[in-house]
Amino acid sequence: MQRVDEADLAALLAPLAWERQGSELVKVVRRQDFAGALAYVNDVARLAERAGHHPDVDIRWNTVTLRLSTHSLGGITDADLELAGQIDALTG
């Protein structure tokens, strides 16, 4: 796993439904209600466990905020981008 070069990051983010905020990738997803938000988080959890890479998760009723960053390397890595793409496939 390695940090993504700053010069390449914008192009790599273009096809993803994530926003860069400093050293993190951030995605906000809204579901119909709290149960829908929890079901979505469980789907994300299955992907994260398979990848061995876990986002920070914040749930506020029907709104889920995900943050991806590789803290040990101090920024965004190829693993973050890979998991972001997998998570995007959930929300199609």
C-alpha positions in Angstrom: 0.0 0.0 0.0 1.3 3.4 -0.9 0.1 7.0 -0.8 -1.3 8.3 -4.0 0.8 11.0 -5.7 -0.9 14.4 -5.4 -0.5 15.0 -9.1 -2.5 11.9 -9.9 -5.2 12.2 -7.2 -7.7 14.5 -9.0 -7.8 12.2 -12.1 -8.2 9.1 -9.9 -11.0 10.7 -8.0 -12.9 11.8 -11.1 -14.9 8.6 -11.6 -15.7 8.2 -7.9 -18.6 9.7 -6.0 -16.3 10.9 -3.2 -15.0 14.3 -2.2 -11.5 15.0 -1.0 -11.3 16.8 2.4 -7.7 17.3 3.3 -6.1 13.9 3.7 -9.4 12.0 3.6 -12.0 10.8 1.0 -15.5 11.6 2.2 -18.9 10.3 1.0 -22.3 11.2 2.3 -25.2 8.8 1.6 -28.8 9.3 2.6 -31.3 6.5 3.0 -35.0 6.5 3.6 -34.7 6.0 7.4 -32.5 4.9 10.2 -33.0 1.2 9.3 -31.9 1.9 5.7 -28.8 3.7 6.9 -27.9 0.8 9.2 -28.4 -1.7 6.4 -26.1 0.4 4.1 -23.4 0.5 6.9 -23.6 -3.3 7.2 -23.1 -3.6 3.4 -20.0 -1.3 3.7 -18.8 -3.3 6.7 -18.8 -6.5 4.6 -16.7 -4.9 1.9 -14.3 -3.3 4.5 -13.8 -6.6 6.2 -13.0 -8.3 3.0 -10.5 -5.6 2.1 -9.0 -5.4 5.6 -9.4 -1.6 5.3 -12.0 0.3 7.3 -13.7 3.7 6.8 -14.6 5.9 9.7 -18.4 5.8 9.9 -20.8 8.4 11.3 -24.6 7.7 11.3 -27.1 10.5 11.9 -30.7 9.1 11.5 -30.8 8.5 7.7 -27.5 10.0 6.8 -24.2 8.1 6.7 -20.9 9.8 6.3 -17.9 7.7 5.4 -14.3 8.8 5.6 -11.4 6.9 4.1 -7.8 7.6 4.8 -4.8 5.5 5.6 -3.8 7.0 9.0 -0.6 5.0 9.2 0.7 6.6 6.0 -0.8 10.0 6.6 -3.0 10.3 3.6 -4.9 8.7 0.7 -3.7 5.5 -0.6 -4.5 3.1 -3.4 -6.4 1.0 -0.8 -8.6 3.9 0.0 -9.4 4.5 -3.7 -10.0 0.7 -4.3 -12.5 0.5 -1.3 -14.1 3.8 -2.4 -14.9 2.3 -5.8 -16.3 -0.9 -4.2 -18.5 1.2 -1.9 -19.7 3.3 -4.9 -20.9 0.1 -6.5 -23.3 -0.4 -3.5 -25.0 2.9 -4.1 -25.1 2.7 -7.9 
